Amino acid sequence: MHLTQNITHIITGLEGGGAEGALYRLLQHEQRARATDNRAVCLQHRVISLTDDGVFGQPLRELGVPVDCVGMRRGRVSLRGMWRLYRLLRGQARADLVQTWMYHADFLGGLAARAAGIRRVVWGIRHSNLDPAHTGRAVRLVARACAWLSRRGGAARQRVVARRTRQQRGANLERGAKLRGRRQPVAVFPAAMISCSARAADEHRRIGYADRFAVVPNGYDLAQLQPDPEGAARLRRDWGIPAGAALVGMVGRYNPQKNHAGFLDALAKLPESVHCVLVGSGCDAGNPELVGLIAARGLQGRVVLAGRRSDIPAVMSALDLHVLSSSSGEAFPNVLAEAMACGTPAVTTDVGDAAAIAGDAGWVVPPGDAAALAAAIRQGLDELQQQPEQRSRRVAAGMARVREQFSIAGMSEGFRRVWSGLLRRDLLLVAPSMRGGGAERVLSLLARGLDRELFRVSLALVQAEGPFLADIPEDVEIIDLGARRARYAAGRLLRLLRREQPDAVLSTLGHLNLLIAMLRPLLPRRTRLYAREANTVSMSLQNQAHPCLMRLLYRRWYRRFDRVICQSRYMARDLVSNYRVPAERTVVIHNPVDAGAVRTAAAEAGASGVASAAGIGAAASGAARPEAAASKAATPGAAAHAHVPPAPDSRPAVLRAIAVGRLAPQKGYDLLLQALQLVQRPVQLRILGTGTEEAGLRELASGLPAHVQVVFAGFSSAPAAEMAAADVLLLPSRYEGLPNVVLEAGVLGLPVLAFDCPGGTAEIVHPGITGELIPCGDTAAFATALEGFAPSRYDSAQIAAQTAARFALAAVSRQYEAVLLGSDVWTDS
């Protein structure tokens, strides 16, 4: 299942600065990776500039990224511009998440996004210092306003429930236990903040920003940042650099934060043979202030003003050292990594994360210290001339450092981690408990199978108990409502749903489904409700205490669900015909089976001697539970049942049969025992399950002939071990939803004898291939089928392969994902 989600980037402008370059590189990588990306979530990007196209507008369009410009003047906010921004965000390509870049976009873009109803807003922090000496008053005011908003943009909700400890997993929790959650809700504003620098994140926490930071260093396309010796030689000739002369330089726009004056002071302390080139916006002869600084230091013949350039690899390769003289404001200076990637060592002041970028591959000096900067440059040039081996090691270390720590793929993955954590749909599974049953088993499988890129899964239980608790993955929050019955949990469930406001709720089993449908008018409108019906309703209501009332409730309330997921086509037709559920709201998805887990359990049990039905022969009819009965070692190769080829038609001397299910009237064990009264061949039957009918069934079994032996083996959470040693699975149910036990038997290659009862049995048992269907309730016909049954008539390998392919957990999980994400799916296989 692939889900397309829209990311809108709002940035102050698209001039050639570090943030703009980082955005371009990120989207360039994202667009190129789309062709080979097989992740569940496909991201569509769009850019809105608060000002104009700048340098990167057209290149972004050439990548296939839509770019819109609001048209505000830099540093000036207009109501017309804000209205245009709002209209763009409310437009047809509505954003699932807004990522802003730099302070003005954080503030204005974030507010406009929330006004447009976009809950997921992520700010981008690209500044490490708000020193008044180097930062304008307007920028400082906007940053302070952002800090205030981040603290007051919505208090993070806390789950009122408790998180399981490892010791609690699989054990019955004390009723009413509260398990604490850890999820960061998206109701806060902003939902997260991405900083390119750890130091910048620390600085913003210090000035009052809420602590919702993720640090994602800038990344670089190393295919484009390579040493370019030919380009370097050409530029040195163009700039008039004498052969053999040392050349240092700095790439960066002319700005007080870059401290070009400090760099020129350091250059003046170096020998006249050291030349310099300044590259960037404002670093040209048309800047009288910079020209004056050069003249005042007598450096006219040593400094080249190259202006803005796009051939950065050639520029970096032409330099013997790249120098960053910034005094403040840097968060993650891109030029350092770009220089190192091109094989040029760097000298830098200790601003932002510059020291972390350079590491041992460069020199770091205090900001504002021209003497220290000059000494570091001299040391670097001396190494070039006198220690070529050390220089080569430093160059290799710098290139490796950028490749390993600052790749564009790593940057993209960092952004995606933050985005995916916010974009995942909050899915709440609701069930009475995790006691042994088909519905509970399916829910535990779905909790494992649903894609975590798409969903953040939680599980609310009326009672947090039962053996299947142990199968719930660690990342699924378990919420114990602590009620004795579903109807007593109504208030707690309502408070939970109103507080958490999940994107989707998937409930199972009739009483609980009706309860949630009843609460629908009180729930947030954005929450979609899905019911998983576990049984054929018309049949199951016959055993209810108040069937007429229940029919009325089904007819009135089941229409409130966005979708009703049925396990069989029979079940869907029943709901549409008898309970007025609109056909377009019913979806058929067969139950899943984890073939690998079932086969592994059978193999492990076979290896340990547990999977054996041979002990039945020593047990008396209606014998006590197998705990008190002797059992023999497993039949060799029983766990590999699925690989037995068809053999000539022959009946085994003793038919080893197994039946699995709760001991209730629905399961028809009384009919099975009546059929066994008529069978003349030796049969050994193990019944796995417990229930209210056990005493009566034991009494019936006690009257069976001596050649028919029955063991009531109790509940088993892993029946595969027993099924692997059997010849046939018996299913005498009066009605079913979709029997999971048939699927588990199928992946082991075990054929089935079943009544063709109302429900989905006939949709998964194919006569002559996977087993046989007998007219429902016809005990004589069932006895005849048992009498003539020969396992060798069935191709176990074919049964196993077909079942595993048709009902695979991965495939069924994808069908559930499609429905939960709003797609219309009808599985008719």
C-alpha positions in Angstrom: 0.0 0.0 0.0 1.4 3.4 -1.1 0.1 6.6 0.5 0.9 9.9 -1.1 1.2 12.8 1.3 1.8 16.4 0.5 4.7 18.4 2.1 4.6 22.2 1.7 7.8 24.1 2.4 7.5 27.7 3.3 10.7 29.7 3.1 11.4 33.4 3.5 13.0 33.7 0.1 14.9 31.7 -2.5 18.1 33.6 -2.7 21.5 31.9 -2.6 21.9 31.4 1.2 22.6 28.3 3.2 19.0 27.5 4.1 17.9 27.9 0.5 20.7 25.7 -0.7 19.9 23.1 1.9 16.2 23.1 0.7 17.2 22.7 -2.9 19.6 19.8 -2.2 17.0 18.1 -0.1 14.3 18.3 -2.7 16.7 17.4 -5.5 17.5 14.2 -3.6 13.9 13.5 -2.9 12.8 13.9 -6.5 15.6 11.7 -7.8 14.9 9.0 -5.2 11.2 8.7 -6.0 11.8 6.4 -9.0 13.4 3.8 -6.8 11.7 4.5 -3.5 9.5 1.5 -2.4 8.5 2.9 1.0 4.9 2.9 2.0 4.7 6.7 2.0 5.3 8.7 -1.1 6.0 12.4 -0.5 4.9 15.1 -2.9 6.8 18.4 -2.3 5.8 22.0 -3.0 7.6 25.3 -2.2 6.1 28.6 -1.2 8.4 31.6 -1.1 7.2 34.6 1.0 9.1 36.9 -1.4 10.1 35.9 -4.9 11.8 33.3 -7.1 15.3 34.4 -6.2 18.1 32.1 -7.3 16.5 28.7 -6.7 12.9 29.2 -7.9 13.5 28.1 -11.5 15.9 25.2 -10.6 13.3 23.9 -8.3 10.6 24.0 -11.0 13.0 22.1 -13.3 13.2 19.4 -10.7 9.4 19.1 -11.0 8.7 20.8 -7.7 5.8 23.4 -7.9 6.9 26.9 -6.6 4.6 29.7 -5.7 5.7 33.2 -4.6 3.6 35.3 -2.2 5.3 38.5 -3.4 5.9 40.2 0.0 8.9 42.6 0.1 11.8 41.4 2.2 11.4 42.6 5.7 7.8 43.8 5.1 4.7 41.9 6.0 1.5 42.8 4.1 -2.1 41.7 4.7 -2.4 41.0 1.0 0.6 38.7 1.2 -0.8 36.8 4.2 -4.1 36.4 2.5 -2.4 35.0 -0.6 -0.4 32.6 1.6 -3.6 31.4 3.3 -5.3 30.8 0.0 -2.3 28.8 -1.3 -2.4 26.6 1.8 -6.2 26.1 1.5 -5.9 25.3 -2.2 -6.5 22.1 -4.0 -3.1 20.5 -3.2 -3.8 20.7 0.5 -0.7 20.0 2.6 -0.6 17.1 5.1 2.4 18.8 6.7 4.0 22.2 6.5 7.8 22.6 6.9 9.0 26.1 7.4 12.5 27.5 6.9 13.9 30.5 8.9 12.3 32.8 11.5 9.9 34.8 9.3 8.6 31.7 7.6 8.4 29.9 10.9 6.2 32.7 12.4 4.1 33.8 9.4 4.0 30.4 7.6 3.2 28.6 10.8 0.3 30.8 11.7 -1.1 30.7 8.2 -0.9 26.9 8.2 -2.8 26.6 11.4 -5.4 29.1 10.3 -5.8 26.9 7.1 -6.5 23.9 9.3 -3.1 22.2 8.9 -2.3 20.6 12.2 1.2 19.3 11.4 3.7 22.2 11.3 7.4 21.8 11.6 9.7 24.8 12.1 13.3 25.0 10.6 15.9 26.6 12.8 19.0 27.8 10.9 20.5 30.3 13.2 22.7 29.8 16.2 23.2 33.2 17.8 20.9 36.2 18.3 23.7 38.5 19.4 22.3 42.1 19.1 25.6 43.3 17.7 25.2 41.1 14.7 21.5 40.4 14.4 18.8 42.9 13.3 16.1 44.0 15.7 13.3 42.6 13.5 14.9 39.2 13.4 15.3 39.1 17.2 11.7 40.1 17.7 10.4 37.4 15.4 12.6 34.8 17.1 11.3 35.8 20.5 7.7 35.7 19.2 8.4 32.2 17.9 9.7 31.2 21.3 6.6 32.4 22.9 4.4 30.6 20.4 6.2 27.4 20.8 5.5 27.4 24.6 1.9 28.4 24.2 0.9 26.7 21.0 -1.0 23.9 22.7 -0.1 21.8 25.7 1.0 18.3 24.9 -1.7 15.8 25.8 -0.7 13.0 28.1 -2.2 9.6 28.0 -4.1 8.7 31.1 -3.1 5.1 30.7 0.0 3.2 31.6 2.6 1.7 29.5 3.5 -1.9 30.0 6.8 -3.0 31.5 8.5 -6.0 30.1 7.4 -8.0 33.2 3.8 -7.2 32.5 3.9 -8.3 28.8 1.9 -11.5 28.4 0.7 -11.4 32.0 -2.8 -10.4 33.2 -2.6 -6.8 34.3 -4.3 -5.7 37.5 -7.7 -4.4 36.7 -7.8 -0.6 36.1 -4.0 -0.4 35.7 -2.9 2.8 34.0 -0.1 2.6 31.4 1.8 5.8 30.5 2.2 6.8 26.8 5.1 8.5 25.2 3.6 9.9 22.0 4.3 13.5 21.0 0.9 14.7 19.8 0.5 16.9 16.7 -1.9 19.3 18.5 1.0 21.3 19.8 2.4 24.2 17.7 4.8 23.7 16.2 4.6 19.9 16.3 8.4 19.7 16.0 11.4 21.8 15.2 14.3 20.7 13.1 17.6 22.4 13.7 20.7 21.8 11.5 22.9 22.4 14.5 23.1 21.0 18.0 24.4 24.3 19.3 21.6 26.2 17.6 19.1 23.9 19.3 20.7 24.6 22.7 20.8 28.4 22.1 17.1 28.4 21.2 16.1 26.4 24.3 18.0 29.0 26.3 16.0 31.9 24.9 12.7 30.1 25.6 11.8 27.7 22.8 9.9 24.6 23.8 12.1 21.5 23.8 10.7 19.7 20.7 14.0 19.8 18.7 15.4 17.2 16.3 18.9 17.9 15.1 19.4 17.0 11.4 22.7 18.1 10.0 22.9 19.5 6.5 23.6 17.0 3.8 25.5 17.2 0.4 25.3 15.5 -2.9 28.8 14.1 -3.0 28.4 13.2 -6.7 28.4 16.9 -7.4 31.0 17.9 -4.8 34.2 16.3 -6.1 37.7 17.7 -6.6 38.0 19.5 -9.9 41.7 20.1 -10.8 41.0 21.3 -14.3 38.5 23.8 -13.1 40.9 24.9 -10.3 43.7 25.5 -12.8 41.3 27.5 -15.0 40.1 29.7 -12.2 43.6 30.5 -10.9 44.6 31.6 -14.4 41.4 33.7 -14.7 42.1 35.3 -11.3 45.7 36.0 -12.1 47.2 34.0 -9.2 50.9 33.5 -9.8 52.1 30.0 -10.3 53.1 28.4 -7.0 51.5 31.2 -4.9 49.4 30.2 -1.9 45.7 30.9 -2.3 43.2 31.1 0.6 39.6 32.2 0.3 36.1 32.3 1.7 32.8 31.5 0.1 29.9 33.4 1.7 27.7 36.4 1.2 28.9 39.8 2.4 27.3 40.1 5.8 28.5 41.4 9.2 28.1 37.9 10.6 30.7 36.6 8.2 33.3 39.1 9.6 35.1 39.7 6.3 37.0 42.5 8.1 38.4 40.0 10.5 39.5 37.7 7.6 41.3 40.7 6.0 43.0 41.5 9.3 44.4 38.0 9.4 45.4 38.2 5.8 47.4 41.4 6.5 49.5 39.5 9.0 50.5 36.9 6.4 53.3 37.1 3.8 52.6 39.0 0.6 52.9 35.8 -1.3 49.6 34.6 0.2 46.7 35.6 -2.0 43.0 35.6 -1.3 39.7 35.2 -3.2 36.3 36.2 -1.8 33.2 34.5 -3.4 29.6 35.3 -2.7 26.8 37.8 -3.0 28.2 41.3 -2.3 31.8 40.2 -2.7 32.5 42.2 -5.9 33.8 45.6 -6.9 30.3 47.0 -6.6 30.5 46.9 -2.8 32.2 50.1 -1.7 32.3 49.0 1.9 34.3 45.9 1.1 36.5 47.7 -1.3 37.3 50.2 1.4 38.2 47.5 3.9 40.7 46.0 1.4 42.2 49.4 0.7 42.5 50.3 4.3 44.7 47.3 4.9 46.8 47.7 1.7 45.6 44.4 0.2 44.5 45.7 -3.2 46.9 43.4 -5.2 46.3 40.3 -3.1 42.5 40.0 -2.9 40.3 38.9 -5.8 36.6 39.8 -5.6 34.9 37.0 -7.6 31.2 37.7 -6.7 28.6 35.1 -6.8 29.5 31.8 -8.5 27.8 28.5 -9.2 31.0 26.4 -9.9 31.7 25.7 -6.2 33.7 22.5 -6.7 36.1 24.4 -9.0 36.3 27.3 -6.6 37.0 25.0 -3.6 39.6 23.0 -5.6 41.4 26.2 -6.5 42.0 27.1 -2.9 44.8 25.8 -0.7 42.7 26.5 2.4 39.1 27.6 2.9 38.7 30.1 5.7 35.5 30.8 7.6 35.9 33.9 9.7 32.3 34.3 11.0 31.9 36.0 14.4 28.4 34.7 15.2 25.1 33.6 13.7 26.3 30.4 12.0 24.4 27.2 12.8 25.8 24.7 10.3 28.1 26.4 7.9 27.7 24.6 4.6 30.9 25.9 3.1 33.1 23.9 5.5 31.6 20.6 4.4 31.6 21.7 0.8 35.3 22.5 1.0 36.2 19.3 2.8 34.2 17.2 0.2 36.3 18.8 -2.6 39.5 18.0 -0.8 40.3 21.4 0.6 41.1 21.6 4.3 39.3 24.3 6.3 40.2 26.9 8.9 37.2 28.1 10.9 36.2 30.1 13.8 34.3 28.2 16.6 30.8 29.2 15.6 27.7 27.0 15.5 28.6 23.5 14.7 31.7 24.4 12.8 34.1 22.6 15.1 31.9 19.4 14.9 32.0 19.6 11.1 35.8 20.2 10.8 36.8 17.7 13.5 40.4 16.6 13.1 40.4 17.5 9.4 40.7 21.3 10.0 41.8 24.0 12.4 39.4 25.8 14.8 40.1 29.2 16.4 38.1 31.5 18.6 35.8 34.0 16.8 37.1 37.6 16.5 40.7 36.7 17.0 42.6 37.8 13.9 46.0 36.7 15.2 44.8 33.2 16.0 43.1 33.0 12.6 46.4 34.1 10.9 48.4 31.6 12.8 46.0 28.7 11.8 46.2 29.8 8.1 50.0 29.9 8.4 50.0 26.4 9.9 47.8 25.0 7.2 50.0 26.5 4.4 53.2 25.2 6.1 51.7 21.7 6.2 51.0 22.0 2.5 54.5 22.9 1.6 56.5 20.9 4.2 54.4 17.9 5.2 52.7 16.6 2.1 51.9 13.2 3.7 50.2 14.8 6.6 48.3 17.1 4.2 47.1 14.0 2.2 45.9 12.3 5.4 44.0 15.4 6.4 42.4 15.7 3.0 41.3 12.1 3.0 40.0 12.4 6.6 37.9 15.4 5.6 36.4 13.8 2.6 35.6 10.6 4.5 34.0 12.7 7.3 31.6 14.4 5.0 30.8 11.2 3.2 30.0 9.3 6.4 28.3 12.1 8.5 26.9 14.7 6.1 25.5 12.9 3.0 22.3 14.2 1.4 20.8 10.8 1.9 21.4 11.1 5.7 19.8 14.5 5.7 16.8 13.3 3.8 16.4 10.4 6.2 16.6 12.7 9.2 13.8 14.9 7.8 11.7 11.9 6.9 12.0 10.5 10.5 10.5 13.7 11.9 7.8 13.9 9.2 6.8 10.3 9.3 6.4 10.5 13.1 3.9 13.2 12.6 2.3 12.0 9.4 1.5 8.5 10.7 -2.2 8.0 11.3 -3.2 7.4 14.9 -5.0 4.0 14.8 -6.8 2.8 18.0 -7.7 -0.9 18.0 -10.4 -1.7 20.5 -11.3 -5.2 21.8 -12.9 -6.7 25.0 -9.7 -8.5 26.0 -6.9 -10.6 24.5 -8.3 -13.9 25.8 -8.1 -16.9 23.4 -10.4 -16.5 20.4 -10.3 -15.9 16.7 -11.0 -12.2 16.8 -8.3 -11.6 19.4 -5.8 -13.6 17.3 -6.6 -11.6 14.2 -6.2 -8.3 16.2 -2.8 -9.5 17.5 -1.7 -10.3 13.9 -2.9 -6.9 12.6 -1.0 -5.2 15.4 2.1 -6.8 14.0 1.3 -6.6 10.3 0.2 -2.9 9.9 2.9 -0.7 8.4 4.5 1.6 11.0 5.3 4.2 8.3 1.5 4.6 7.9 0.1 4.0 11.4 0.9 4.6 15.0 -1.0 1.8 16.7 -2.6 1.6 20.1 -4.8 -1.0 21.7 -7.6 -0.3 24.1 -9.0 -3.3 26.0 -12.0 -3.5 28.3 -9.8 -5.8 30.3 -6.1 -6.0 29.6 -5.8 -9.7 30.1 -5.4 -12.9 28.1 -2.7 -15.0 26.5 -2.5 -13.0 23.3 -1.2 -10.0 25.2 2.2 -11.5 24.8 1.9 -11.3 21.0 1.3 -7.6 20.9 4.5 -5.7 19.6 6.5 -3.5 22.0 5.7 -0.4 20.1 1.9 -0.8 20.5 0.5 1.1 23.5 -1.9 -1.0 25.6 -4.7 0.9 27.3 -6.6 -0.9 30.0 -10.1 0.5 30.4 -10.4 -1.5 33.6 -14.1 -2.5 33.3 -15.9 -5.8 33.9 -18.0 -5.7 30.8 -18.0 -3.6 27.6 -21.1 -1.7 28.6 -19.4 -0.5 31.8 -16.5 0.9 29.8 -18.6 3.4 27.8 -17.6 6.5 29.9 -13.9 5.6 29.9 -13.9 4.8 26.3 -15.7 8.1 25.4 -13.2 10.1 27.4 -10.3 8.3 25.8 -11.6 8.9 22.3 -12.4 12.6 22.9 -9.0 13.2 24.5 -6.8 11.4 22.0 -8.8 12.1 18.9 -7.3 9.2 16.9 -7.5 9.3 13.1 -9.2 5.9 13.0 -10.8 3.4 15.4 -11.0 -0.3 14.5 -13.2 -2.3 16.9 -14.1 -6.0 16.9 -16.9 -8.1 18.3 -20.5 -7.2 18.2 -21.3 -5.7 21.6 -18.2 -3.5 21.5 -19.0 -2.4 17.9 -22.5 -1.4 19.0 -21.1 0.6 21.9 -18.7 2.6 19.7 -21.5 3.2 17.2 -23.7 4.5 20.0 -21.0 7.0 21.0 -20.5 8.2 17.4 -22.4 11.5 17.8 -20.2 12.4 20.7 -16.9 11.8 19.0 -14.7 14.2 17.0 -15.9 14.4 13.4 -12.3 13.8 12.1 -12.2 10.3 13.7 -13.2 7.6 11.3 -14.9 4.5 12.8 -14.4 0.9 11.4 -16.1 -2.2 12.7 -14.6 -5.6 12.2 -17.6 -8.0 12.4 -16.3 -11.4 13.7 -19.4 -13.6 13.1 -22.5 -14.1 10.9 -24.8 -11.8 12.7 -28.1 -13.4 11.9 -26.9 -16.7 13.4 -25.1 -15.3 16.4 -28.1 -13.2 17.5 -30.2 -16.4 17.9 -28.2 -17.2 21.0 -28.5 -13.7 22.5 -30.6 -13.0 25.5 -32.5 -10.2 23.7 -32.3 -11.0 20.0 -35.1 -8.6 18.9 -33.4 -5.6 20.7 -30.0 -6.6 19.2 -31.4 -6.7 15.7 -32.9 -3.2 16.2 -29.6 -1.9 17.4 -27.7 -3.4 14.5 -30.1 -1.9 12.0 -29.9 1.6 13.6 -26.3 1.9 14.6 -24.2 -0.2 12.2 -24.9 2.4 9.5 -22.9 4.9 11.6 -19.6 3.2 10.8 -17.5 4.5 7.9 -16.8 0.9 7.0 -17.8 -2.5 8.3 -15.1 -5.1 7.6 -16.5 -8.6 7.0 -14.5 -11.8 7.0 -16.6 -13.4 4.3 -19.0 -12.5 1.5 -21.7 -14.4 3.2 -21.3 -12.2 6.3 -21.4 -9.0 4.1 -24.6 -10.2 2.3 -26.2 -10.9 5.7 -25.5 -7.4 7.0 -26.7 -5.7 3.8 -29.9 -7.9 3.5 -31.0 -8.2 7.1 -29.5 -5.2 8.9 -29.7 -2.4 6.3 -26.0 -1.7 6.3 -25.3 0.1 3.0 -23.5 -2.2 0.6 -21.0 0.5 -0.2 -19.9 0.5 3.4 -19.2 -3.2 3.7 -15.7 -4.5 2.8 -14.7 -8.1 2.6 -11.3 -8.9 3.9 -10.5 -12.5 4.8 -8.6 -13.2 8.0 -4.8 -13.4 7.9 -2.5 -16.2 8.9 1.2 -15.9 9.8 2.4 -19.0 7.9 6.0 -18.6 9.1 5.0 -18.4 12.8 2.6 -21.3 12.5 5.2 -23.6 10.8 7.9 -22.5 13.2 5.7 -23.3 16.2 4.9 -26.7 14.7 8.6 -27.5 14.0 9.8 -26.4 17.4 7.1 -28.5 19.1 7.9 -31.5 16.9 11.6 -31.2 17.8 10.8 -31.1 21.5 8.4 -34.0 21.3 5.3 -32.0 22.1 3.4 -32.2 18.9 1.9 -35.7 19.2 -1.5 -37.1 19.0 -0.3 -40.6 19.7 -1.1 -40.4 23.4 -4.8 -40.5 22.6 -4.7 -44.2 22.1 -3.8 -44.7 25.8 -6.6 -42.4 27.0 -10.1 -43.4 27.8 -13.1 -41.9 26.0 -13.9 -38.6 27.6 -10.5 -38.7 29.4 -9.4 -35.9 31.6 -7.2 -33.2 30.3 -3.9 -34.4 28.8 -2.0 -33.0 31.8 -3.0 -36.2 33.5 -2.7 -38.4 30.4 0.5 -40.0 29.1 1.7 -38.9 25.7 4.2 -40.4 23.4 7.0 -38.7 21.4 6.1 -36.9 18.2 5.8 -38.8 15.0 9.1 -38.2 13.1 8.6 -35.5 10.4 5.2 -34.5 11.7 6.2 -30.8 11.8 7.0 -31.0 8.1 3.4 -32.1 7.3 3.2 -29.4 4.6 5.7 -31.2 2.4 4.1 -34.7 2.2 3.3 -35.6 -1.5 0.1 -37.3 -2.4 0.3 -41.1 -2.1 -1.9 -43.9 -3.4 -5.4 -43.9 -1.9 -5.1 -45.7 1.5 -6.7 -45.2 4.8 -4.6 -45.1 8.0 -5.2 -47.8 10.5 -6.2 -45.2 13.1 -7.5 -41.8 12.0 -5.8 -39.0 14.1 -8.3 -36.1 14.1 -8.2 -32.7 15.8 -10.9 -30.1 16.5 -10.1 -26.6 17.8 -12.5 -24.0 19.2 -14.4 -23.0 22.3 -16.9 -25.5 23.7 -20.0 -23.6 22.8 -23.2 -24.5 20.9 -22.0 -22.6 17.8 -19.1 -25.0 17.4 -21.3 -28.0 17.1 -19.2 -30.5 19.1 -22.4 -32.3 20.1 -23.0 -33.0 16.4 -19.4 -34.2 16.0 -19.8 -36.7 18.8 -23.1 -37.9 17.4 -21.3 -38.5 14.1 -18.6 -40.4 15.8 -21.2 -42.8 17.3 -21.8 -44.0 13.7 -18.2 -44.5 12.7 -16.8 -48.0 12.5 -13.1 -47.3 12.0 -10.7 -46.4 14.9 -10.5 -42.7 15.5 -8.4 -40.7 17.9 -9.8 -37.2 18.5 -8.2 -34.3 20.4 -10.5 -31.3 21.1 -8.6 -28.1 22.0 -10.8 -25.6 23.7 -12.8 -24.7 26.8 -16.3 -23.5 27.4 -19.6 -23.8 29.0 -20.6 -27.0 27.2 -17.7 -29.0 28.4 -19.5 -31.1 31.0 -22.3 -32.1 28.6 -19.8 -32.9 25.9 -17.8 -35.1 28.2 -21.0 -37.0 29.1 -21.7 -37.6 25.4 -18.1 -38.7 24.8 -18.3 -41.3 27.6 -20.9 -43.2 25.6 -18.8 -43.5 22.4 -17.7 -47.0 21.3 -14.3 -48.2 22.4 -12.6 -47.7 19.0 -13.4 -44.0 19.2 -11.2 -42.2 21.7 -11.6 -38.5 22.6 -9.4 -36.3 24.7 -10.5 -32.9 25.9 -7.1 -31.1 25.8 -8.2 -27.6 27.0 -7.2 -24.3 25.5 -4.0 -24.0 23.5 -2.6 -20.6 22.3 -0.4 -22.5 19.8 -2.5 -25.4 18.3 -0.1 -25.8 15.4 1.9 -28.2 17.5 -1.1 -30.5 17.8 -2.3 -30.0 14.2 1.1 -31.0 12.8 0.7 -34.5 14.1 -2.9 -35.0 13.0 -4.4 -36.5 9.8 -7.4 -34.2 9.5 -9.0 -31.1 11.1 -12.7 -31.5 12.0 -15.0 -28.4 11.9 -18.6 -29.3 12.9 -19.7 -25.7 13.4 -23.4 -24.6 13.1 -22.2 -21.2 11.8 -18.9 -19.3 11.4 -17.4 -16.0 10.5 -14.2 -17.1 8.9 -12.6 -19.9 11.0 -8.9 -19.1 11.7 -8.2 -22.7 12.6 -8.8 -23.7 9.0 -6.1 -21.2 7.8 -3.6 -22.4 10.4 -4.3 -26.0 9.4 -4.0 -25.1 5.8 -0.5 -23.6 6.1 0.6 -26.9 7.6 -1.0 -28.8 4.7 -3.7 -30.4 6.9 -7.0 -31.2 5.1 -10.4 -30.3 6.6 -13.7 -32.0 7.0 -16.3 -29.3 7.7 -20.0 -28.6 7.8 -21.1 -26.3 5.0 -22.5 -23.9 7.5 -23.7 -20.3 7.2 -20.6 -18.1 7.1 -17.2 -18.1 5.4 -16.2 -21.8 5.7 -17.2 -22.6 2.1 -15.1 -19.6 0.9 -11.8 -21.2 2.2 -12.5 -25.0 2.0 -12.3 -26.3 -1.6 -13.8 -29.8 -1.9 -11.3 -32.3 -3.2 -8.4 -29.9 -2.9 -8.2 -28.6 0.7 -10.8 -30.9 2.3 -14.5 -31.7 2.1 -17.7 -29.9 2.8 -20.7 -31.8 4.3 -24.3 -30.5 4.4 -24.7 -28.5 7.6 -26.0 -30.6 10.5 -26.0 -33.9 8.6 -24.3 -36.2 11.2 -24.8 -39.3 9.0 -23.0 -37.7 6.1 -20.2 -36.5 8.4 -19.8 -40.1 9.7 -19.6 -41.4 6.2 -17.0 -38.8 5.3 -14.9 -39.8 8.3 -15.3 -43.5 7.5 -13.8 -43.1 4.0 -11.4 -40.3 4.7 -7.8 -40.9 3.5 -5.2 -38.1 4.0 -3.2 -39.4 1.1 -5.8 -38.2 -1.4 -4.8 -34.6 -0.7 -1.6 -32.8 -1.8 -0.3 -31.3 1.5 2.2 -29.1 -0.3 -0.5 -27.7 -2.5 -2.8 -27.0 0.4 0.1 -25.2 2.3 1.2 -23.1 -0.6 -2.3 -22.0 -1.6 -3.3 -21.1 1.9 -0.1 -19.2 2.6 -0.3 -17.2 -0.6 -4.0 -16.4 -0.3 -4.2 -15.4 3.3 -0.7 -14.1 4.0 -0.4 -11.6 6.8 1.4 -9.1 4.7 -1.2 -9.2 1.9 -4.2 -9.0 4.3 -2.5 -6.1 6.3 -2.2 -4.2 3.0 -5.9 -4.6 2.4 -6.7 -3.3 5.9 -4.3 -0.4 5.4 -6.1 0.6 2.1 -9.5 0.6 3.9 -8.2 2.5 7.0 -6.6 5.1 4.7 -9.9 5.7 3.0 -9.6 3.6 -0.2 -12.5 1.5 -1.4 -11.4 -2.2 -1.4 -13.5 -5.3 -2.1 -11.6 -8.5 -1.7 -13.5 -11.1 -3.7 -11.1 -14.0 -3.6 
